[in-house]
Amino acid sequence: MTNFNNYKFHCSSLYYLFTQPKTKKAREMGLLSETTKSYLLEIAIKETYGRTKMIETDAMRKGTEQEQQSIDLLNEFKQTDYVKNSTQLENDYIVGTPDILNPVIDIKSCQDIFTFSTKTGITKLYEYQLYGYMVLTEQTKAYLAYVLPNSPEWLIEKEFNRYTFYRPQEEWQELEKQIRKNHIFDDVPLDKRIKTYELTIKNGIEFEIFNGVERARNYLNSLWI
């Protein structure tokens, strides 16, 4: 049986330790939500049996591949010289790799202009991620940046091939022009391709995170899988 007494949680997933149960009674009793239990069960299976859910969407792959482009756009917009951080930070409870260290900035590269246009504020998922980074870096402020980078060529070609599969060849030229326009944003003003939001650390968040981790560890140790 796997021992989870020292298991460390990634900042990007901290939110799942703090989702609330649906019923008032369960909340008053301090019970874990079904969302939290499901998340912890996946961890237990991964650590015990080496099985993990493999999920990679086009949007996720673009976000990873175009991260440097997003940092370059942010630097151009803010007249800064931020560099990509590759150092993983950790303490006894959590681990994380902020995109930019000083100041702490987490970058979310958006798939397209339609997705980018809907991004406002800091969601709870990203809030806890930034709190984790602030705890690890001992900083009191962190920033979330939504950025609209151009798409990589493979994504443009993939979409072109999907749409041309059932369309006559005489439509392909115009179709390719439209698809490229949907994925290349050099004509969009720079200040319309970046949104930044500031988050100040919350009093007591360090203890809240540590207590949440301890509770999660206890639940993991109670699972019989």
C-alpha positions in Angstrom: 0.0 0.0 0.0 1.4 3.4 -1.0 2.2 5.8 1.8 1.2 9.4 1.0 2.4 11.1 4.1 5.0 13.1 2.1 3.1 13.5 -1.1 3.4 16.9 -2.6 0.7 18.5 -4.7 1.2 20.6 -7.8 0.2 24.3 -7.6 -1.7 23.9 -10.9 -4.1 21.4 -9.2 -4.4 22.9 -5.7 -7.9 24.2 -6.4 -9.2 20.6 -6.5 -8.3 20.2 -2.8 -10.6 23.0 -1.8 -13.8 22.5 -3.9 -16.9 22.5 -1.6 -19.5 19.7 -1.2 -22.9 20.4 -2.7 -24.9 20.0 0.5 -24.9 22.3 3.4 -24.7 19.4 5.8 -21.5 18.0 4.1 -19.9 21.5 4.2 -20.7 21.9 7.9 -19.2 18.5 8.6 -16.0 19.5 6.7 -16.3 16.6 4.3 -14.4 16.4 1.1 -16.4 17.1 -2.1 -16.9 14.4 -4.7 -14.7 16.5 -7.1 -11.9 16.4 -4.5 -12.3 12.7 -3.9 -12.3 11.9 -7.7 -9.1 14.0 -8.1 -7.4 12.2 -5.2 -8.5 8.8 -6.5 -6.7 9.5 -9.8 -3.5 10.4 -7.8 -3.8 7.2 -5.8 -4.1 5.0 -8.9 -1.2 6.8 -10.6 1.1 6.5 -7.6 0.1 2.9 -6.9 -0.2 1.3 -10.3 1.5 3.8 -12.6 -1.6 4.4 -14.6 -2.6 8.0 -15.6 -5.2 9.6 -17.7 -3.6 10.9 -20.9 -5.3 14.1 -22.0 -3.8 16.4 -24.6 -6.0 18.7 -26.7 -4.8 21.0 -29.5 -5.3 24.0 -27.2 -3.1 22.4 -24.5 -0.4 21.6 -27.0 -0.5 25.0 -28.5 -0.2 26.6 -25.1 2.9 24.6 -24.4 4.6 25.1 -27.7 3.8 28.8 -28.0 4.7 29.8 -24.5 7.9 31.5 -25.5 6.0 33.5 -28.2 3.6 34.6 -25.5 6.4 35.7 -23.2 7.9 37.7 -26.1 4.6 39.4 -26.7 4.2 40.2 -23.1 7.8 41.7 -23.0 7.0 43.7 -26.1 3.8 45.0 -24.6 5.2 45.9 -21.2 8.7 46.8 -22.4 10.3 44.2 -20.0 12.8 41.4 -20.4 11.1 38.5 -18.6 12.6 35.1 -19.3 11.0 31.7 -19.0 11.6 30.0 -15.7 12.4 26.3 -15.8 13.2 25.7 -12.2 10.7 23.7 -10.2 10.2 25.1 -6.7 9.0 23.0 -3.7 8.5 22.9 0.0 7.2 20.1 2.2 3.7 20.3 0.8 3.6 21.7 -2.8 5.6 21.9 -6.0 5.3 24.3 -8.9 7.1 25.9 -11.8 6.0 29.5 -12.3 6.3 30.7 -15.9 8.1 33.8 -14.8 9.7 34.1 -11.3 10.2 37.8 -10.5 7.5 38.9 -10.4 5.5 35.7 -10.4 3.6 35.6 -13.6 1.6 32.7 -15.0 0.9 32.8 -18.7 -2.2 31.3 -20.3 -1.8 31.1 -24.1 -5.2 31.2 -25.7 -6.2 28.9 -28.6 -7.9 31.6 -30.7 -9.3 35.1 -30.6 -12.8 33.8 -29.7 -11.4 32.0 -26.6 -9.2 35.0 -25.7 -12.2 37.4 -25.9 -14.0 35.4 -23.2 -11.1 35.5 -20.7 -11.8 37.9 -17.8 -10.4 37.9 -14.3 -8.8 35.1 -12.3 -10.7 31.9 -11.9 -10.6 29.9 -8.6 -8.4 27.3 -10.4 -5.8 29.9 -11.3 -6.2 31.8 -8.0 -5.0 28.8 -6.0 -2.3 28.1 -8.5 -1.0 31.7 -8.0 -1.3 31.4 -4.2 0.8 28.3 -4.4 3.5 30.1 -6.4 3.4 33.0 -3.9 3.9 30.7 -1.0 6.8 29.0 -2.8 8.5 32.3 -3.8 7.6 34.2 -0.6 6.1 37.0 -2.7 2.9 38.9 -1.9 1.7 39.6 -5.4 1.3 37.5 -8.5 -0.1 38.0 -12.0 -2.1 36.1 -14.5 -1.6 37.0 -18.2 -3.9 35.8 -20.9 -2.0 36.1 -24.2 -3.1 35.5 -27.8 -0.1 34.0 -29.7 -0.1 32.8 -33.3 -0.8 29.2 -33.9 1.9 26.7 -34.9 1.9 25.5 -38.5 0.9 22.0 -37.6 -2.3 23.2 -36.1 -3.1 25.3 -39.2 -2.4 22.3 -41.5 -4.5 20.0 -39.3 -7.5 22.2 -39.5 -7.0 22.8 -43.3 -6.9 19.0 -43.9 -10.0 18.4 -41.8 -12.1 20.9 -43.7 -10.7 20.1 -47.2 -11.5 16.4 -46.7 -15.1 16.9 -47.7 -14.9 20.1 -49.8 -14.2 20.4 -53.6 -10.7 21.5 -54.5 -11.7 24.8 -56.0 -12.7 26.0 -52.5 -9.3 25.1 -50.9 -7.5 28.3 -51.7 -10.1 30.6 -50.0 -10.5 28.1 -47.2 -6.8 28.2 -46.4 -6.8 32.0 -46.4 -9.6 32.0 -43.9 -8.1 29.3 -41.7 -4.7 31.2 -41.6 -6.5 34.4 -40.7 -8.2 32.5 -37.8 -4.8 31.4 -36.5 -2.5 34.3 -37.2 -3.0 37.5 -35.3 -0.2 39.8 -36.3 -2.8 42.3 -37.6 -4.4 42.6 -34.1 -3.1 45.5 -32.0 -0.7 44.2 -29.3 -2.8 45.7 -26.5 -5.8 43.6 -27.8 -3.8 40.4 -27.5 -2.8 40.6 -23.8 -4.9 40.8 -20.6 -3.2 40.9 -17.2 -4.7 40.5 -13.7 -3.0 41.0 -10.3 -3.6 38.9 -7.3 -2.5 39.8 -3.7 -1.8 37.0 -1.3 -4.6 36.2 1.1 -4.0 36.2 4.9 -3.6 32.7 6.2 -3.5 31.1 2.7 -0.2 29.3 3.6 -1.8 27.5 6.5 -5.0 26.9 4.5 -2.9 25.1 1.8 -0.9 23.1 4.3 -4.0 22.0 6.1 -5.7 21.1 2.8 -2.7 19.0 1.8 -2.6 17.2 5.1 -6.3 16.4 4.8 -5.8 15.1 1.3 -2.9 13.0 2.4 -5.0 11.4 5.1 -7.7 10.6 2.6 -5.2 9.1 0.1 -3.9 6.9 2.9 -7.4 5.7 3.7 -8.1 4.5 0.1 -7.9 0.7 -0.5 -7.0 0.3 -4.2 
